[in-house]
Amino acid sequence: MRPAHQAVASETVDSVEAPRRARVDDAVEQPEERRKDYLEGFLKERPQGISGNEPGGDLYESVIAALKEIYDPEIPVNIYDLGLIYGVEISDDGHANVTMTLTTPHCPVAESMPGEVELRVGSVPGVGDAEVNLVWDPPWDPQKMSDEAKLELGML
C-alpha cells in the first residue's frame, strides 16, 4: 500500500480510437448440424420412478386438471390458478385429500365450493374417494395467484 501523500501518475490523451464493431462476416461458421440445446429434452422429460400419486404423476396431474376446470363464480379464473388449493395428496389406494381455502370466509360459495371440489376430484378415474379440508390459515391473498391468473385479471 502506498502512502496517502504520494501522487499517482496520469496521462492526458487527445482521443481514443473506438474498438472495431463485430460484423456478421466475422462470425465463425457453424457446422451443418447445430448442437442441440441441452434443455430441449430435459424440459419434455418426465421424472422416472414416481408413482401416479405424486406431483408429475398421471393421477396427480389428472386431479390438478379437474381442479383447473372449477371457476370462482365472481372471478373469471380457476380455483387452482387463483391459489385457493393449498395441497393435494393422493394415497396408494386412491384416496384424494385436497386442502383448500376461499378468498374470504364470507364468500358466497363457502357452502357449495368444497362440495363441488369433492365431486370433481372424486370423478377423476383412479380416485376412489375424495375429501376436502377447508382451512382459513394461512388466509388467502392475491400473492397466492399464479402469474397466468394475475395476467388474466390485469394485475401484471
Backbone bond lengths (Angstrom), bond angles and torsions (degrees), N, CA, C in turn:
res aa  C-N    CA-C-N  psi(-1)  N-CA   C-N-CA  omega(-1)  CA-C   N-CA-C  phi
1 M - - - 1.454 - - 1.532 108.52 -
2 R 1.319 116.31 134.94 1.461 118.99 -177.81 1.527 109.67 -90.29
3 P 1.298 116.54 154.10 1.470 119.85 179.00 1.531 110.54 -64.91
4 A 1.290 117.44 151.54 1.463 123.33 -176.28 1.513 113.05 -64.58
5 H 1.303 119.45 -23.62 1.464 121.76 -175.62 1.525 112.59 -85.87
6 Q 1.346 119.53 -7.16 1.461 121.38 -179.49 1.530 110.21 -78.81
7 A 1.303 117.56 139.39 1.463 122.38 179.87 1.532 109.61 -86.57
8 V 1.309 115.83 151.79 1.450 122.06 177.51 1.519 107.78 -100.52
9 A 1.330 116.09 133.34 1.460 120.02 -179.78 1.521 110.04 -73.84
10 S 1.309 116.71 139.71 1.460 121.14 177.75 1.513 109.22 -135.50
11 E 1.305 116.14 161.37 1.452 121.71 -177.85 1.524 107.88 -128.82
12 T 1.297 117.42 137.26 1.451 122.28 178.23 1.524 107.88 -103.08
13 V 1.328 115.67 133.77 1.461 120.62 178.92 1.518 108.79 -126.04
14 D 1.344 115.73 153.15 1.457 120.71 -179.47 1.521 111.88 -79.89
15 S 1.343 116.94 -37.85 1.463 120.07 -179.30 1.523 109.37 -159.19
16 V 1.314 114.72 162.31 1.464 121.72 178.05 1.510 107.27 -125.21
17 E 1.309 116.24 133.42 1.464 120.53 179.82 1.534 109.18 -71.86
18 A 1.308 115.51 129.88 1.473 120.18 179.50 1.521 109.86 -68.07
19 P 1.343 117.48 141.77 1.462 119.10 178.65 1.524 110.38 -65.11
20 R 1.303 116.02 151.50 1.459 121.73 179.64 1.530 109.18 -68.80
21 R 1.319 117.53 136.63 1.459 122.50 179.30 1.513 110.32 -80.84
22 A 1.313 115.45 145.82 1.466 120.16 178.71 1.523 109.34 -68.48
23 R 1.306 115.99 143.64 1.462 122.74 179.94 1.514 108.96 -122.91
24 V 1.314 116.17 154.38 1.460 121.68 178.08 1.522 109.99 -59.38
25 D 1.329 116.29 -35.87 1.467 120.61 179.99 1.530 111.97 -61.86
26 D 1.333 116.62 -25.52 1.461 121.16 -178.09 1.528 112.75 -79.19
27 A 1.308 117.40 -15.14 1.470 121.01 -175.22 1.518 111.08 -62.55
28 V 1.311 114.54 142.77 1.457 119.98 176.95 1.518 107.42 -74.32
29 E 1.297 116.82 133.55 1.453 120.54 -178.07 1.522 110.33 -66.99
30 Q 1.338 115.87 132.93 1.458 121.82 179.90 1.523 109.51 -80.42
31 P 1.320 117.69 145.30 1.464 119.14 174.78 1.527 109.72 -62.92
32 E 1.308 117.46 162.11 1.469 122.72 -178.24 1.529 111.49 -49.78
33 E 1.325 116.22 -47.94 1.459 119.89 -177.52 1.519 108.36 -108.02
34 R 1.319 116.45 115.43 1.461 120.12 179.87 1.513 110.53 -71.61
35 R 1.307 115.27 150.71 1.455 120.52 176.84 1.525 108.23 -65.98
36 K 1.329 117.16 132.95 1.458 120.65 -178.12 1.526 109.97 -67.60
37 D 1.292 113.86 147.23 1.456 119.74 176.78 1.519 108.44 -64.09
38 Y 1.309 117.20 129.36 1.462 119.81 -175.94 1.531 112.48 -66.68
39 L 1.319 118.74 -20.03 1.460 120.85 179.04 1.529 112.77 -85.00
40 E 1.326 116.89 -18.17 1.462 120.94 -174.88 1.526 111.70 -51.77
41 G 1.300 117.95 -54.46 1.456 121.09 -179.31 1.511 112.61 -77.09
42 F 1.321 116.67 -31.26 1.454 121.44 -177.74 1.522 111.86 -61.57
43 L 1.317 117.23 -43.33 1.455 120.64 -177.40 1.521 112.43 -70.31
44 K 1.321 117.75 -26.54 1.464 121.40 179.51 1.521 111.72 -85.47
45 E 1.313 116.38 -21.04 1.457 122.34 -174.96 1.529 111.07 -72.50
46 R 1.315 116.26 137.09 1.457 121.05 174.64 1.518 108.31 -95.62
47 P 1.327 117.01 146.91 1.464 119.15 178.90 1.529 110.84 -59.96
48 Q 1.314 116.06 142.33 1.459 121.07 179.92 1.524 109.58 -91.65
49 G 1.312 116.32 147.86 1.455 121.37 173.50 1.516 115.09 79.35
50 I 1.330 118.01 16.86 1.463 118.10 176.37 1.515 108.43 -101.04
51 S 1.314 115.24 149.76 1.463 118.52 177.88 1.528 108.61 -81.97
52 G 1.301 116.66 167.45 1.458 120.74 179.50 1.514 112.85 -68.26
53 N 1.349 116.42 -13.87 1.465 121.49 -176.58 1.519 113.08 -86.54
54 E 1.314 117.44 -10.92 1.455 121.80 -177.24 1.530 110.30 -96.56
55 P 1.351 116.68 159.22 1.468 118.53 175.65 1.521 110.64 -53.39
56 G 1.311 115.91 130.62 1.460 122.04 -175.86 1.511 112.04 97.84
57 G 1.320 117.05 -18.92 1.461 121.12 178.29 1.514 111.09 -78.47
58 D 1.332 116.15 158.49 1.471 120.65 -175.39 1.525 113.18 -61.32
59 L 1.330 117.79 -46.42 1.466 120.25 -177.83 1.523 110.52 -65.97
60 Y 1.308 116.84 -44.82 1.460 121.51 179.12 1.528 110.31 -58.89
61 E 1.319 116.64 -47.56 1.468 120.53 -178.83 1.530 111.28 -65.88
62 S 1.331 117.88 -30.90 1.466 120.84 176.43 1.522 110.70 -67.98
63 V 1.334 116.59 -37.76 1.467 120.36 177.22 1.524 109.66 -66.09
64 I 1.326 117.61 -42.67 1.473 121.06 178.32 1.530 109.87 -62.16
65 A 1.334 117.10 -41.20 1.471 120.50 178.34 1.527 110.51 -61.61
66 A 1.337 117.15 -39.34 1.465 120.59 178.26 1.531 110.36 -65.28
67 L 1.325 117.42 -39.55 1.465 121.02 178.26 1.524 111.41 -65.61
68 K 1.326 116.46 -32.90 1.465 120.40 -179.92 1.529 112.03 -73.66
69 E 1.326 117.77 -6.75 1.469 121.14 176.63 1.522 112.21 -92.50
70 I 1.317 117.34 -4.73 1.466 121.92 -179.49 1.526 107.92 -99.35
71 Y 1.311 116.23 123.14 1.454 121.19 -177.85 1.514 111.54 -110.53
72 D 1.308 115.29 144.62 1.456 121.06 172.78 1.526 106.27 -69.17
73 P 1.320 119.16 131.08 1.467 120.24 -175.91 1.531 114.23 -66.32
74 E 1.329 118.02 -22.25 1.455 120.02 -177.93 1.530 112.96 -98.52
75 I 1.334 116.73 -18.21 1.468 121.29 -177.15 1.523 107.08 -124.70
76 P 1.322 119.02 127.76 1.475 120.66 -175.96 1.529 114.20 -77.00
77 V 1.340 116.66 49.11 1.462 122.34 -179.40 1.522 107.40 -136.77
78 N 1.345 116.80 143.02 1.467 118.90 179.54 1.527 110.17 -69.43
79 I 1.345 115.50 157.65 1.466 120.33 -172.98 1.529 113.02 -67.85
80 Y 1.329 117.47 -24.42 1.464 119.72 178.80 1.526 109.96 -71.98
81 D 1.334 117.43 -50.58 1.461 120.78 179.41 1.526 112.00 -69.59
82 L 1.318 116.03 -23.69 1.462 120.40 177.12 1.529 110.99 -71.24
83 G 1.331 116.39 -16.44 1.460 120.72 178.14 1.510 113.85 88.60
84 L 1.336 116.62 18.62 1.465 120.23 -179.62 1.528 112.30 -82.46
85 I 1.321 117.62 -16.83 1.468 121.58 180.00 1.524 107.98 -93.42
86 Y 1.321 116.72 115.33 1.460 121.40 -179.00 1.523 112.38 -91.43
87 G 1.326 117.00 -23.61 1.452 117.97 -179.68 1.513 112.31 -171.87
88 V 1.349 115.41 149.91 1.467 122.41 175.73 1.524 106.73 -133.02
89 E 1.308 116.15 122.88 1.462 121.47 176.57 1.513 107.88 -125.72
90 I 1.323 115.62 134.55 1.466 120.68 179.83 1.524 107.51 -126.28
91 S 1.331 115.60 122.78 1.462 119.56 -179.88 1.522 110.23 -79.48
92 D 1.322 116.10 168.42 1.465 121.04 -179.42 1.523 112.63 -62.69
93 D 1.344 116.64 -26.80 1.470 118.97 179.27 1.528 112.66 -89.47
94 G 1.342 117.89 8.70 1.454 121.46 173.49 1.515 115.23 90.97
95 H 1.335 118.09 11.81 1.464 120.68 177.38 1.526 108.74 -82.25
96 A 1.320 116.91 120.74 1.467 121.95 -179.90 1.518 109.72 -100.47
97 N 1.317 115.46 131.01 1.453 121.64 178.62 1.530 107.08 -120.72
98 V 1.330 116.67 116.10 1.465 122.37 -177.91 1.522 108.34 -110.59
99 T 1.325 116.19 125.66 1.466 121.54 175.23 1.519 106.20 -104.36
100 M 1.329 115.11 126.02 1.461 119.41 -176.32 1.512 110.86 -144.85
101 T 1.308 115.05 170.16 1.449 122.64 174.53 1.520 107.92 -135.71
102 L 1.302 116.90 -177.73 1.462 123.09 174.13 1.525 107.76 -126.24
103 T 1.317 117.02 166.27 1.461 119.41 -176.52 1.530 111.20 -61.38
104 T 1.335 117.54 -37.42 1.462 122.21 174.86 1.524 108.48 -147.66
105 P 1.330 118.34 157.00 1.468 119.94 176.30 1.530 112.38 -63.50
106 H 1.322 116.91 -22.07 1.467 120.99 -178.74 1.522 112.24 -95.23
107 C 1.321 116.19 16.83 1.465 121.53 179.70 1.527 109.26 -58.58
108 P 1.347 117.53 136.04 1.467 120.29 -178.24 1.536 113.91 -61.07
109 V 1.327 117.96 -21.27 1.465 120.31 -178.97 1.531 111.82 -103.54
110 A 1.339 117.08 19.25 1.465 120.92 -177.22 1.524 111.92 -57.96
111 E 1.315 117.12 -32.52 1.465 119.78 -179.29 1.519 112.66 -86.53
112 S 1.331 118.08 -33.13 1.462 120.31 -174.37 1.533 114.86 -94.56
113 M 1.321 119.09 -29.37 1.465 121.54 -175.04 1.536 112.76 -61.83
114 P 1.339 119.97 -48.50 1.472 118.25 178.82 1.531 112.71 -58.97
115 G 1.311 117.51 -35.93 1.466 121.04 177.42 1.520 111.62 -66.02
116 E 1.330 116.86 -40.25 1.466 119.96 178.21 1.525 111.02 -65.96
117 V 1.329 116.69 -40.37 1.468 120.86 177.85 1.522 109.48 -61.69
118 E 1.327 116.68 -44.09 1.467 121.16 179.76 1.524 111.30 -61.40
119 L 1.333 117.12 -43.09 1.471 121.00 179.56 1.522 111.60 -65.72
120 R 1.329 117.08 -45.99 1.472 120.62 -177.52 1.525 111.60 -65.76
121 V 1.329 116.86 -44.56 1.464 120.27 -179.83 1.519 109.79 -67.83
122 G 1.324 116.98 -39.82 1.465 121.17 178.98 1.515 113.00 -64.87
123 S 1.333 118.14 -22.37 1.459 121.19 -179.09 1.527 113.14 -87.50
124 V 1.341 117.52 -3.65 1.465 120.70 178.28 1.526 108.17 -71.10
125 P 1.344 118.03 127.46 1.465 120.14 178.39 1.530 110.97 -57.29
126 G 1.313 115.69 127.80 1.468 120.94 -178.82 1.516 112.78 105.49
127 V 1.329 116.54 -17.10 1.465 120.43 177.42 1.522 107.32 -93.47
128 G 1.329 115.49 121.95 1.462 120.04 179.36 1.517 111.63 -74.70
129 D 1.309 116.67 -55.34 1.455 121.12 175.80 1.518 108.52 -146.72
130 A 1.318 115.11 161.23 1.459 120.57 -176.24 1.517 109.31 -128.66
131 E 1.298 114.63 144.97 1.463 121.28 177.50 1.516 107.73 -132.03
132 V 1.327 116.68 136.94 1.460 121.53 -179.95 1.520 108.65 -115.48
133 N 1.319 115.86 127.18 1.462 121.86 175.23 1.517 107.54 -107.68
134 L 1.320 116.10 114.81 1.461 121.64 179.63 1.523 107.76 -91.19
135 V 1.323 116.68 121.85 1.467 121.49 -178.60 1.525 109.77 -122.87
136 W 1.321 115.34 156.86 1.470 120.74 178.34 1.519 111.72 -118.31
137 D 1.329 116.33 -2.53 1.447 120.60 179.98 1.512 109.22 -126.68
138 P 1.300 122.12 118.43 1.464 125.49 5.01 1.526 110.37 -77.39
139 P 1.323 116.71 148.31 1.467 119.32 179.19 1.522 111.00 -67.25
140 W 1.324 115.13 150.29 1.458 120.65 178.55 1.516 109.49 -70.99
141 D 1.324 116.69 143.91 1.461 121.68 170.59 1.529 107.77 -145.60
142 P 1.312 118.29 161.38 1.472 121.41 -175.59 1.535 114.66 -58.32
143 Q 1.317 118.86 -19.97 1.465 121.00 179.01 1.526 112.11 -68.05
144 K 1.318 117.74 -16.60 1.462 121.93 179.71 1.538 112.08 -79.96
145 M 1.326 116.94 -9.86 1.461 120.88 -178.81 1.525 110.63 -73.17
146 S 1.332 116.04 148.63 1.463 121.00 175.60 1.530 108.68 -71.96
147 D 1.326 115.69 162.87 1.469 119.86 177.95 1.528 110.66 -61.68
148 E 1.340 117.13 -34.84 1.466 120.50 178.63 1.520 110.69 -62.52
149 A 1.354 116.93 -41.45 1.463 120.73 179.39 1.523 110.50 -66.52
150 K 1.327 116.47 -43.27 1.465 120.39 179.17 1.528 110.63 -61.70
151 L 1.326 116.40 -40.06 1.454 120.99 178.44 1.525 110.77 -64.66
152 E 1.339 116.29 -43.62 1.466 121.82 179.23 1.534 111.11 -59.90
153 L 1.334 116.10 -36.06 1.469 120.35 -177.46 1.525 112.81 -92.69
154 G 1.342 116.92 5.43 1.462 120.51 177.85 1.519 113.65 73.55
155 M 1.327 116.94 26.29 1.457 120.73 -178.79 1.532 112.60 -96.47
156 L 1.337 117.74 -2.48 1.469 120.78 177.58 1.506 110.01 -114.14
